[in-house]
Amino acid sequence: MRTQSPARTLLGVLGIAAALTVSACGSTDESGTAEPSPGGATVTTSDATTTADVPPTSATTTPPTGTTTPHPDRCLIGELQVTLGQPSGAAGSQEIPLVFTNTGTRDCILHGYPGVSYVAAPDGPQVGAAAERDGGTETPVTVAPGARATAAVRATVVQNYPADTCGPTPVAGFRVYPPNDTGSVFLPYPTTGCAQTGVKQLSVQPVAG
């Protein structure tokens, strides 16, 4: 019978001890997840992806109230020269052309009725009633740089009214507003107006080419 040498016996014992050590350090739980050895660092991982909070966006943007220009192509007072044409007489009234000349660098549009009233002085108060709209067809008029458009103003000879009904008052001229604009100009036209607002002393037609 062969007897194992002391060296072989020692190697066998060391092999068994090493196998037991590996089994103790690398044991798994029932789910198959490796459990860390006592005293080791634990690293936790997650399958979830973390993203920064992003505010929802809207498909449309509402512009601030009051900042939208409704008619950006209209003629403004700063790019117009307003003058009076040659008056022509009629029964009991005078017809006076208002002439709007485009002094700007772009085409612009005049559409509708100018505002017209008598004033006591260039920067003075209005005298009597403003001009009433007197029929006509409102048609947009495109005015090129250097071109003109006109609107007719009819001024009643107020001396035809009884003095107590009219309240005759000297006026220095007209205050004129282009259509759809709040800017105005003063046009000299010395005459007599009616201070009483119940009297129709002026009428105006829409701008025409």
Contacts in CASP RR format, 6 or more apart in sequence:
PFRMAT RR
TARGET T0000
AUTHOR 0000-0000-0000
METHOD contacts of the structure
MODEL  1
MRTQSPARTLLGVLGIAAALTVSACGSTDESGTAEPSPGGATVTTSDATT
TADVPPTSATTTPPTGTTTPHPDRCLIGELQVTLGQPSGAAGSQEIPLVF
TNTGTRDCILHGYPGVSYVAAPDGPQVGAAAERDGGTETPVTVAPGARAT
AAVRATVVQNYPADTCGPTPVAGFRVYPPNDTGSVFLPYPTTGCAQTGVK
QLSVQPVAG
25 37 0 8 1.000
26 34 0 8 1.000
26 35 0 8 1.000
26 37 0 8 1.000
27 35 0 8 1.000
28 34 0 8 1.000
28 35 0 8 1.000
29 35 0 8 1.000
36 42 0 8 1.000
71 109 0 8 1.000
71 111 0 8 1.000
71 180 0 8 1.000
73 107 0 8 1.000
73 108 0 8 1.000
73 109 0 8 1.000
74 108 0 8 1.000
74 109 0 8 1.000
74 110 0 8 1.000
74 111 0 8 1.000
74 179 0 8 1.000
74 180 0 8 1.000
74 181 0 8 1.000
75 100 0 8 1.000
75 102 0 8 1.000
75 108 0 8 1.000
75 109 0 8 1.000
75 110 0 8 1.000
75 143 0 8 1.000
75 178 0 8 1.000
75 181 0 8 1.000
76 108 0 8 1.000
76 178 0 8 1.000
76 181 0 8 1.000
76 183 0 8 1.000
77 177 0 8 1.000
77 178 0 8 1.000
77 181 0 8 1.000
77 183 0 8 1.000
77 184 0 8 1.000
77 185 0 8 1.000
78 103 0 8 1.000
79 102 0 8 1.000
79 103 0 8 1.000
79 104 0 8 1.000
79 105 0 8 1.000
79 106 0 8 1.000
79 108 0 8 1.000
80 100 0 8 1.000
80 101 0 8 1.000
80 102 0 8 1.000
80 103 0 8 1.000
80 178 0 8 1.000
81 100 0 8 1.000
81 101 0 8 1.000
81 103 0 8 1.000
82 98 0 8 1.000
82 99 0 8 1.000
82 100 0 8 1.000
82 101 0 8 1.000
82 176 0 8 1.000
82 178 0 8 1.000
82 185 0 8 1.000
82 187 0 8 1.000
83 98 0 8 1.000
83 99 0 8 1.000
83 101 0 8 1.000
83 187 0 8 1.000
84 96 0 8 1.000
84 97 0 8 1.000
84 98 0 8 1.000
84 99 0 8 1.000
84 174 0 8 1.000
84 187 0 8 1.000
84 189 0 8 1.000
85 96 0 8 1.000
85 97 0 8 1.000
85 98 0 8 1.000
85 99 0 8 1.000
86 97 0 8 1.000
87 94 0 8 1.000
87 95 0 8 1.000
87 96 0 8 1.000
88 94 0 8 1.000
88 95 0 8 1.000
89 95 0 8 1.000
90 154 0 8 1.000
92 156 0 8 1.000
92 157 0 8 1.000
92 160 0 8 1.000
93 154 0 8 1.000
93 155 0 8 1.000
93 156 0 8 1.000
93 157 0 8 1.000
94 154 0 8 1.000
94 155 0 8 1.000
94 157 0 8 1.000
95 152 0 8 1.000
95 153 0 8 1.000
95 154 0 8 1.000
95 155 0 8 1.000
96 152 0 8 1.000
96 153 0 8 1.000
96 154 0 8 1.000
96 155 0 8 1.000
96 189 0 8 1.000
97 150 0 8 1.000
97 151 0 8 1.000
97 152 0 8 1.000
97 153 0 8 1.000
98 114 0 8 1.000
98 116 0 8 1.000
98 150 0 8 1.000
98 151 0 8 1.000
98 152 0 8 1.000
98 153 0 8 1.000
98 176 0 8 1.000
98 187 0 8 1.000
98 204 0 8 1.000
99 148 0 8 1.000
99 149 0 8 1.000
99 150 0 8 1.000
100 110 0 8 1.000
100 143 0 8 1.000
100 148 0 8 1.000
100 149 0 8 1.000
100 150 0 8 1.000
100 151 0 8 1.000
100 178 0 8 1.000
100 207 0 8 1.000
101 146 0 8 1.000
101 147 0 8 1.000
101 148 0 8 1.000
102 108 0 8 1.000
102 143 0 8 1.000
102 144 0 8 1.000
102 145 0 8 1.000
102 146 0 8 1.000
102 147 0 8 1.000
102 148 0 8 1.000
103 145 0 8 1.000
103 146 0 8 1.000
104 145 0 8 1.000
104 146 0 8 1.000
105 145 0 8 1.000
106 145 0 8 1.000
107 142 0 8 1.000
107 143 0 8 1.000
107 144 0 8 1.000
107 145 0 8 1.000
108 142 0 8 1.000
108 143 0 8 1.000
109 140 0 8 1.000
109 141 0 8 1.000
109 142 0 8 1.000
109 143 0 8 1.000
110 140 0 8 1.000
110 141 0 8 1.000
110 143 0 8 1.000
110 149 0 8 1.000
110 178 0 8 1.000
110 179 0 8 1.000
110 207 0 8 1.000
111 138 0 8 1.000
111 139 0 8 1.000
111 140 0 8 1.000
111 141 0 8 1.000
111 179 0 8 1.000
111 180 0 8 1.000
111 207 0 8 1.000
112 138 0 8 1.000
112 179 0 8 1.000
112 180 0 8 1.000
112 206 0 8 1.000
112 207 0 8 1.000
113 133 0 8 1.000
113 138 0 8 1.000
113 151 0 8 1.000
113 179 0 8 1.000
113 204 0 8 1.000
113 205 0 8 1.000
113 206 0 8 1.000
113 207 0 8 1.000
114 151 0 8 1.000
114 176 0 8 1.000
114 177 0 8 1.000
114 178 0 8 1.000
114 179 0 8 1.000
114 204 0 8 1.000
114 207 0 8 1.000
115 130 0 8 1.000
115 131 0 8 1.000
115 176 0 8 1.000
115 177 0 8 1.000
115 179 0 8 1.000
115 204 0 8 1.000
116 130 0 8 1.000
116 131 0 8 1.000
116 153 0 8 1.000
116 174 0 8 1.000
116 175 0 8 1.000
116 176 0 8 1.000
116 177 0 8 1.000
116 202 0 8 1.000
116 204 0 8 1.000
117 126 0 8 1.000
117 127 0 8 1.000
117 128 0 8 1.000
117 129 0 8 1.000
117 130 0 8 1.000
117 131 0 8 1.000
117 174 0 8 1.000
117 175 0 8 1.000
117 202 0 8 1.000
118 126 0 8 1.000
118 127 0 8 1.000
118 128 0 8 1.000
118 171 0 8 1.000
118 173 0 8 1.000
118 174 0 8 1.000
118 175 0 8 1.000
118 191 0 8 1.000
118 193 0 8 1.000
118 201 0 8 1.000
118 202 0 8 1.000
119 125 0 8 1.000
119 126 0 8 1.000
119 127 0 8 1.000
119 171 0 8 1.000
119 172 0 8 1.000
119 173 0 8 1.000
119 174 0 8 1.000
119 175 0 8 1.000
119 186 0 8 1.000
120 126 0 8 1.000
120 127 0 8 1.000
120 169 0 8 1.000
120 170 0 8 1.000
120 171 0 8 1.000
120 172 0 8 1.000
121 172 0 8 1.000
122 172 0 8 1.000
122 186 0 8 1.000
123 186 0 8 1.000
124 172 0 8 1.000
126 175 0 8 1.000
127 169 0 8 1.000
127 171 0 8 1.000
127 193 0 8 1.000
127 194 0 8 1.000
127 195 0 8 1.000
128 169 0 8 1.000
128 193 0 8 1.000
128 194 0 8 1.000
128 195 0 8 1.000
128 196 0 8 1.000
128 197 0 8 1.000
128 198 0 8 1.000
128 199 0 8 1.000
128 201 0 8 1.000
129 194 0 8 1.000
129 197 0 8 1.000
129 198 0 8 1.000
129 199 0 8 1.000
129 200 0 8 1.000
129 201 0 8 1.000
129 202 0 8 1.000
130 202 0 8 1.000
131 153 0 8 1.000
131 202 0 8 1.000
131 203 0 8 1.000
131 204 0 8 1.000
132 200 0 8 1.000
132 202 0 8 1.000
132 203 0 8 1.000
132 204 0 8 1.000
133 203 0 8 1.000
133 204 0 8 1.000
133 205 0 8 1.000
133 206 0 8 1.000
134 154 0 8 1.000
134 203 0 8 1.000
134 204 0 8 1.000
134 205 0 8 1.000
135 205 0 8 1.000
135 206 0 8 1.000
136 205 0 8 1.000
136 206 0 8 1.000
137 206 0 8 1.000
138 206 0 8 1.000
139 206 0 8 1.000
139 208 0 8 1.000
141 149 0 8 1.000
141 207 0 8 1.000
141 208 0 8 1.000
141 209 0 8 1.000
143 149 0 8 1.000
143 209 0 8 1.000
148 209 0 8 1.000
149 207 0 8 1.000
149 208 0 8 1.000
149 209 0 8 1.000
150 207 0 8 1.000
150 208 0 8 1.000
150 209 0 8 1.000
151 204 0 8 1.000
151 205 0 8 1.000
151 206 0 8 1.000
151 207 0 8 1.000
151 208 0 8 1.000
152 204 0 8 1.000
152 205 0 8 1.000
153 174 0 8 1.000
153 202 0 8 1.000
153 203 0 8 1.000
153 204 0 8 1.000
153 205 0 8 1.000
154 202 0 8 1.000
154 203 0 8 1.000
154 204 0 8 1.000
155 191 0 8 1.000
155 201 0 8 1.000
155 202 0 8 1.000
156 200 0 8 1.000
156 201 0 8 1.000
156 202 0 8 1.000
158 166 0 8 1.000
158 168 0 8 1.000
158 192 0 8 1.000
158 193 0 8 1.000
158 194 0 8 1.000
158 199 0 8 1.000
158 201 0 8 1.000
159 168 0 8 1.000
159 192 0 8 1.000
161 194 0 8 1.000
161 199 0 8 1.000
165 194 0 8 1.000
165 196 0 8 1.000
165 199 0 8 1.000
166 193 0 8 1.000
166 194 0 8 1.000
166 195 0 8 1.000
166 196 0 8 1.000
166 199 0 8 1.000
166 201 0 8 1.000
167 194 0 8 1.000
167 195 0 8 1.000
167 196 0 8 1.000
168 192 0 8 1.000
168 193 0 8 1.000
168 194 0 8 1.000
168 195 0 8 1.000
169 192 0 8 1.000
169 193 0 8 1.000
169 194 0 8 1.000
169 195 0 8 1.000
170 190 0 8 1.000
170 191 0 8 1.000
170 192 0 8 1.000
170 193 0 8 1.000
171 189 0 8 1.000
171 190 0 8 1.000
171 191 0 8 1.000
171 192 0 8 1.000
171 193 0 8 1.000
172 186 0 8 1.000
172 188 0 8 1.000
172 189 0 8 1.000
172 190 0 8 1.000
173 186 0 8 1.000
173 187 0 8 1.000
173 188 0 8 1.000
173 189 0 8 1.000
173 190 0 8 1.000
173 191 0 8 1.000
174 186 0 8 1.000
174 187 0 8 1.000
174 189 0 8 1.000
175 184 0 8 1.000
175 185 0 8 1.000
175 186 0 8 1.000
176 184 0 8 1.000
176 185 0 8 1.000
176 186 0 8 1.000
176 187 0 8 1.000
177 183 0 8 1.000
177 184 0 8 1.000
179 206 0 8 1.000
179 207 0 8 1.000
193 201 0 8 1.000
194 201 0 8 1.000
END
